[in-house]
Amino acid sequence: MHSINKRHHSHAFDDGNPLAERNTRWAIVLTAITMVVEIIGGWTYNSMALLADGWHMSSHTLALGLSVLAYAAARRLAHNERFTFGTWKIEVMGGYTSAIFLIGIAGLMLFQSIERLLSPTPIHYNQAISIATVGLLVNLACAWLLKGNHHHGHEHGHGHKHDHGHQHHDLNQRAAFLHVMTDAATSVLAIVALFGGKLWGASWLDPVMGIVGAVLVTIWAIGLMRDTGRVLLDAEMDAPVVVEIREAIAEGPVEAIITDFHVWRVGTAKYACILSVAVHEDATADYFRGLLDVHEELVHVTVEVNKHPKELLSLAVA
């Protein structure tokens, strides 16, 4: 028999990511310093490429700041009872907003690249290459700070090892990581273009590489919007845990039909579910919760049990 006290639990399902938050703060400092250097360098050496990259980096500084604010808000409001299933989605929303920033950055890059292609300007190659190289090194350092890959696999208590084969990322951290990676990619393209212009006089390489970079940034941003949007809209019914829940109910000793079923994410690798089942014999909600106890990723389970004559269940199955 489950006690009433056991039913009471915190709705702060996600533990946050303090390390990612701290590293994002460091990335902001490094990015802001590099932004100032590139803007001053671009202005001083008449390099529109560097100046554009500096302003481009300023938008990333703003986006990284948004990520930190999302972490802080989620942590500060974690135990606020107004948030029914915790505040983790504030971080996801920060990632989605960052993806929108990336789309805007890609549009700006495309516009500036076409403008430079149509109206070329002289560039001080040596100084521009030096500053672009420093910018690349800073971006790689930030990317190292913000990297965060962790594979999610777990072993259930009934002796079956479930390796879901999918990864659960901190989507807010991933958004910050993508911002510095797009900066790094554009820095690489800029360096290639600057060397091409310096060695072979191919000044057209600079704007062309800018266009390529804009396309690359757009692809990354769309991928991030898709992943964060999926979480925000609770599009989780194709997650592996859904199949596992159906199998657990079907393989139980009590014959039951699932009549209503909802699963959504409430943390980085944590899910909640609402389950309505129809049975023809005595069974309690605690019985069905017990079937799902082996799935540690399920942190909030609500079960409704409705008893019907066996004949009606047979008709429903048919």
C-alpha positions in Angstrom: 0.0 0.0 0.0 1.4 3.4 -1.0 1.3 6.0 1.7 -0.2 9.4 0.9 3.1 11.1 1.8 4.8 9.2 -1.0 2.4 10.8 -3.5 3.7 14.3 -2.6 6.8 15.3 -4.6 8.5 18.3 -6.0 7.7 19.4 -9.5 11.2 20.6 -10.1 12.0 17.6 -12.2 15.2 18.9 -13.9 18.3 19.6 -11.8 19.6 22.3 -14.2 23.0 22.5 -15.6 25.3 24.6 -13.4 28.5 23.7 -15.2 27.0 24.7 -18.6 25.7 28.0 -17.1 29.1 28.8 -15.7 30.9 28.0 -18.9 28.4 30.1 -20.9 29.3 33.0 -18.7 33.0 32.6 -19.6 32.0 32.3 -23.3 30.2 35.6 -23.0 33.3 37.3 -21.6 35.6 35.9 -24.3 33.1 36.6 -27.1 32.6 40.2 -25.9 36.3 40.9 -25.8 36.8 39.5 -29.3 33.8 41.4 -30.6 35.4 44.7 -29.5 38.8 43.8 -31.0 37.2 42.9 -34.4 35.0 46.0 -34.6 38.0 48.3 -33.8 40.2 46.3 -36.1 37.7 46.4 -39.0 37.2 50.1 -38.5 41.0 50.8 -38.3 42.1 48.7 -41.3 39.1 49.4 -43.5 38.0 45.8 -43.5 34.3 45.4 -44.0 34.7 41.7 -43.5 36.2 42.1 -40.0 33.7 44.8 -39.1 30.8 42.7 -40.2 32.2 39.7 -38.3 32.5 41.9 -35.2 28.9 43.0 -35.4 28.0 39.4 -36.1 29.8 38.4 -32.9 27.9 41.1 -31.0 24.6 39.3 -31.8 26.1 36.1 -30.5 27.1 37.8 -27.3 23.5 38.9 -26.9 22.3 35.4 -27.6 24.7 33.8 -25.1 23.5 36.3 -22.6 19.9 35.1 -23.3 21.0 31.6 -22.6 22.5 32.6 -19.2 19.2 34.5 -18.4 17.2 31.4 -19.3 19.4 29.2 -16.9 19.0 31.8 -14.1 15.2 32.2 -14.6 14.7 28.4 -14.6 16.8 28.0 -11.4 15.1 30.9 -9.6 11.6 29.8 -10.4 12.2 26.1 -10.0 10.0 25.8 -6.9 7.4 28.3 -7.9 4.1 26.4 -7.7 2.6 28.4 -10.7 4.7 26.2 -13.0 2.8 22.9 -13.0 5.6 20.8 -14.4 8.7 22.8 -13.5 10.6 25.5 -15.3 12.9 23.4 -17.5 11.1 24.6 -20.6 12.4 28.1 -19.9 15.8 26.8 -21.0 14.3 25.2 -24.1 12.5 28.5 -24.9 15.9 30.2 -24.6 17.3 27.8 -27.2 14.4 28.4 -29.5 14.8 32.1 -29.3 18.6 31.8 -30.0 17.7 29.8 -33.1 15.6 32.8 -34.3 18.6 35.0 -33.6 20.7 32.7 -35.8 18.2 33.0 -38.7 18.5 36.8 -38.4 22.3 36.6 -38.3 22.2 34.4 -41.4 20.0 37.0 -43.2 22.4 39.8 -42.2 25.4 37.8 -43.5 23.7 37.1 -46.8 22.8 40.7 -47.3 26.3 42.0 -46.5 27.9 39.3 -48.6 25.8 40.2 -51.7 26.5 43.9 -51.1 30.3 43.2 -51.0 30.0 41.1 -54.1 28.4 43.9 -56.0 30.5 46.7 -54.5 34.0 45.3 -53.6 36.1 47.3 -51.1 39.9 47.2 -50.6 41.0 45.1 -47.6 44.2 45.2 -45.5 44.8 41.5 -45.7 47.6 40.9 -43.2 45.9 42.7 -40.4 42.5 41.2 -41.2 43.9 37.6 -41.3 45.6 38.1 -37.9 42.5 39.4 -36.2 40.3 36.7 -37.9 42.7 34.0 -36.7 42.5 35.3 -33.1 38.7 35.3 -33.4 38.8 31.7 -34.6 40.9 30.6 -31.6 38.5 32.4 -29.2 35.5 30.7 -30.8 37.2 27.3 -30.6 37.9 27.9 -26.9 34.2 28.9 -26.4 33.1 25.8 -28.3 35.3 23.6 -26.0 33.7 25.3 -22.9 30.2 24.7 -24.3 30.5 21.2 -25.7 28.1 18.8 -23.9 27.5 15.4 -25.4 26.1 12.7 -23.2 24.5 9.5 -24.4 21.4 8.3 -22.6 21.2 4.6 -22.0 19.9 2.8 -18.9 19.3 -0.6 -17.5 15.9 -1.5 -16.0 15.5 -3.5 -12.9 13.9 -6.5 -14.6 17.2 -7.5 -16.2 16.7 -5.8 -19.6 19.2 -3.3 -20.7 17.5 -0.4 -22.6 19.9 1.6 -24.7 17.5 4.0 -26.4 20.1 5.0 -29.1 19.2 8.6 -28.8 20.9 11.6 -27.1 19.3 14.0 -24.6 21.0 17.4 -24.9 20.7 20.5 -22.9 19.0 22.4 -25.7 19.9 25.8 -24.2 23.5 24.8 -24.0 23.3 23.4 -27.6 22.0 26.8 -28.7 24.9 28.6 -27.2 27.3 26.0 -28.7 25.8 26.5 -32.1 26.3 30.3 -31.8 30.0 29.9 -31.2 30.4 27.2 -33.8 28.7 29.4 -36.5 31.2 32.1 -35.5 34.1 29.6 -35.8 32.8 28.5 -39.2 32.4 32.0 -40.5 36.0 32.8 -39.2 37.4 29.8 -41.1 35.6 30.9 -44.3 36.8 34.4 -43.8 40.4 33.3 -43.3 40.2 31.1 -46.5 38.7 34.0 -48.4 41.3 36.5 -47.1 44.2 34.2 -48.1 42.6 33.7 -51.5 42.4 37.4 -52.0 45.9 38.0 -50.8 47.7 35.2 -52.7 45.7 35.0 -55.9 43.8 38.3 -56.0 40.5 36.5 -55.8 38.7 39.3 -53.9 35.3 37.7 -54.8 36.1 34.8 -52.5 35.3 36.9 -49.4 31.6 37.6 -50.2 31.1 34.1 -51.7 32.4 32.5 -48.5 30.0 34.8 -46.6 27.1 33.4 -48.7 28.2 29.8 -48.0 28.4 30.7 -44.2 24.9 32.2 -44.3 23.5 28.9 -45.8 25.4 26.9 -43.2 24.1 29.0 -40.3 20.5 28.7 -41.6 20.7 24.9 -41.7 22.0 24.7 -38.1 19.4 27.2 -37.0 16.5 25.3 -38.6 17.7 22.1 -36.9 17.8 23.8 -33.5 14.3 25.3 -34.1 13.0 21.8 -35.0 14.5 20.2 -31.8 13.4 22.9 -29.4 10.0 23.3 -31.1 9.4 19.6 -30.7 9.8 19.9 -26.9 7.8 23.1 -26.6 4.9 21.6 -28.5 5.1 18.2 -26.6 5.7 16.3 -29.8 7.0 13.2 -27.9 4.6 10.4 -28.9 7.3 8.8 -31.1 9.8 8.7 -28.3 11.1 5.2 -27.4 9.7 5.4 -23.9 6.2 5.5 -25.4 6.7 2.1 -26.9 8.1 0.8 -23.7 5.1 2.0 -21.7 2.7 0.3 -24.2 4.7 -2.9 -23.9 4.7 -2.9 -20.1 0.9 -2.5 -20.0 0.4 -5.2 -22.6 2.7 -7.7 -21.0 1.2 -7.3 -17.5 -0.9 -10.1 -16.0 -4.0 -8.0 -16.0 -5.7 -7.6 -19.4 -5.9 -3.9 -20.1 -6.6 -1.6 -23.0 -5.1 1.9 -23.2 -7.9 4.3 -24.0 -6.0 7.6 -23.6 -2.3 8.2 -23.5 -0.1 11.3 -23.3 3.7 11.7 -22.8 5.7 14.8 -22.7 9.2 15.9 -21.5 9.7 17.8 -18.2 13.5 17.6 -18.1 16.6 16.9 -20.2 15.9 13.1 -20.1 12.8 13.0 -18.0 9.2 12.4 -19.0 5.7 12.7 -17.5 2.7 10.6 -18.7 -1.0 10.4 -18.3 -2.5 7.0 -18.9 -6.1 5.9 -19.0 -6.8 2.1 -19.1 -9.9 0.0 -19.4 -10.0 -3.4 -17.5 -12.6 -6.1 -16.8 -11.1 -7.3 -13.5 -10.1 -5.5 -10.3 -6.9 -3.5 -10.8 -5.7 -0.3 -9.2 -3.8 2.7 -10.4 -0.9 1.6 -8.1 -0.7 -1.7 -10.0 -0.1 0.1 -13.3 2.3 2.5 -11.7 4.2 -0.5 -10.5 4.5 -1.8 -14.0 6.2 1.5 -15.0 8.4 1.8 -12.0 11.4 0.3 -13.9 11.4 3.2 -16.3 13.4 5.8 -14.3 12.9 8.4 -17.0 9.2 8.5 -16.0 9.2 11.0 -13.1 5.5 11.9 -13.0 2.8 9.2 -13.8 -0.9 9.7 -13.6 -3.1 6.6 -14.2 -6.9 6.4 -14.5 -8.5 3.0 -14.4 -12.0 2.3 -15.7 -13.7 -1.1 -15.2 -15.9 -2.5 -18.0 -17.5 -5.9 -18.8 -15.1 -8.3 -20.6 -17.5 -8.4 -23.6 -17.0 -4.6 -24.2 -13.2 -4.9 -24.0 -13.3 -7.8 -26.5 -15.4 -5.6 -28.9 -12.9 -2.7 -28.4 -10.0 -5.0 -29.2 -11.8 -6.3 -32.3 
